[in-house]
């Protein structure tokens, strides 16, 4: 799956979605995604495949099991395993749930 395909699938979940950050204030829930790392696999001095590590961040004003469930279902449907982290950002008054995935191109 490409980053563009991931963006389309995230937008299909029905929440505002952007890469990295919005240019204006958003009302939660909303989703940001961001490339956090990349890697290549080479053989005989040739790149055989590329990996892109992406964080999908769900921001919500309360614990939002519905939105989390939609993201998990999309990841399962597309056979994308994830690591999960959650924190409350006190200054913003929002929960941030991060799904860390690896896209292999």
C-alpha positions in Angstrom: 0.0 0.0 0.0 1.2 3.5 -0.8 0.9 6.6 1.4 -1.6 8.0 -1.1 -3.8 4.8 -0.8 -3.5 5.0 3.0 -4.7 8.6 2.9 -7.7 7.6 0.8 -8.6 4.8 3.2 -8.3 7.1 6.2 -10.6 9.7 4.5 -13.2 7.1 3.8 -13.6 6.6 7.6 -15.6 9.9 7.8 -13.3 12.1 9.9 -11.2 15.1 8.9 -7.8 13.8 7.8 -4.5 15.6 6.9 -0.8 14.9 6.6 1.2 16.1 9.6 -1.1 19.0 10.8 -4.1 21.1 9.8 -3.7 24.7 8.9 -6.6 25.8 11.0 -8.1 24.6 14.3 -10.1 21.4 14.1 -12.8 20.1 16.3 -12.1 16.6 17.5 -12.3 13.9 16.4 -9.8 14.2 13.6 -6.9 12.2 12.1 -3.3 13.2 11.2 -0.8 10.9 9.7 2.9 11.4 9.3 5.9 9.5 7.9 8.3 9.0 10.9 11.0 6.8 9.3 11.9 4.9 6.2 14.1 2.0 5.2 15.3 0.1 2.1 16.2 -3.5 1.4 19.0 -3.8 -1.1 20.7 -6.6 -3.0 23.6 -6.3 -5.4 23.6 -2.5 -4.9 20.0 -2.3 -6.0 17.0 -1.3 -3.9 14.6 -4.2 -3.9 11.9 -2.8 -1.7 11.2 0.2 0.5 9.5 0.5 3.9 7.8 3.6 5.1 6.9 3.9 8.8 3.8 5.9 9.4 2.1 7.1 12.6 -1.7 7.5 12.4 -2.9 9.8 15.1 -6.5 10.0 16.2 -7.3 13.1 18.3 -10.6 13.1 20.3 -12.0 15.1 23.2 -13.1 11.9 25.0 -12.1 8.2 24.7 -13.6 7.4 21.2 -13.9 3.6 20.9 -16.0 4.0 17.7 -13.3 6.0 15.8 -10.5 3.7 17.2 -12.6 0.7 16.0 -12.9 2.1 12.5 -9.2 2.6 12.3 -8.5 -0.9 13.6 -11.0 -2.4 11.2 -9.4 -0.6 8.2 -5.9 -1.8 9.3 -7.1 -5.4 9.7 -8.9 -5.3 6.4 -5.7 -4.2 4.7 -3.5 -6.6 6.6 -1.5 -3.8 8.2 -0.4 -4.8 11.7 0.1 -1.9 14.2 1.5 -0.8 17.5 -0.7 1.3 19.7 -0.1 4.1 22.1 -2.4 6.5 23.9 -1.9 9.6 25.8 -3.9 12.6 27.2 -2.6 16.0 26.1 -3.5 18.1 29.1 -2.8 21.5 27.5 -5.1 20.7 24.5 -7.7 18.7 26.5 -7.6 15.8 24.0 -6.7 12.2 23.8 -4.1 11.2 21.2 -4.2 7.5 20.0 -1.3 6.6 17.8 -1.3 3.6 15.5 2.2 2.9 14.2 2.3 1.0 10.9 4.8 -0.1 8.3 4.0 0.3 4.6 6.1 -1.9 2.3 6.4 -0.7 -1.3 
